[in-house]
């Protein structure tokens, strides 16, 4: 959701989705959606492109191992 919100304009959203491999038809529909950021980030188009592995390879930090190292079940 935070990445989707950073891409403020529909043109930026469209360009980035097409770069990630989504067809122009679905990228246009997602980029011009009037849904809230949370609802749009939960659509299949966005979930298909922004996978966890792709975000980690792009330089985003995975919070799961950090959280698990701090909260060990005793």
N, C-alpha and C positions, 0 to 999 in steps of 0.2 A: 504494500500500500504506500509506503514511504517513497519508493522509487517512482511509482505511478504519479504521486503527487508532485515530485520534483520535475517531471516532464509536464510543465504547466499548460502548454498550448496543444491543441489537437494535432497540429502539424508535426510537432516534436514526437508526440505519442505514436502517430502513424509511421513516421520515418523509422523510429526505433523498433517498432514491432515488425516492420517489413525487413529491417536489417537482421532481426532475430529469426526470420524464416517463416513468418505467417503470411498467408496470401493477402493481397491488397484489399480484397473484399472484406475479409474479417478484421483486418487491421483498421480499415476505415470505420467499420461499425463500432469497434471498441473505442477508438480514439474520439469519436463524436458522440459517445454515449452521454446521456444526461444523468446517469446514476451517480451516487456518491462514490467517493474513492474506495471505500471498503467494499461496496457491492461490485464495482467494476473490477477490482483486484481479485475477486472471487469468481469471475467468469472463466469459462473454459479456454477462451482465447488467451487471456493473460496468464492463466496458470500453465498453459501449454508452453508458453515462451519463457517465462521467468521461473525456471526450475532451480532448485537449491544448488545443484552442481554448477550450473552456468553462472549463478551469482557469486559463488565462492571463487570460481576461476576469473571472474571480472574484478576481484579484489575486495568484495564485501566480506565481512567477518561473520563466521558462523558462531552464533551464541550458544548453541546446544552443548558443546564440550566445556565451555567456560562455566555454564550454569551447573552442569553435572559435577564438575570438579569442586565447586563451592558447596553444593548441596548433596553430600554423600549420605545415603541412608545408613544409619547406625543401628 
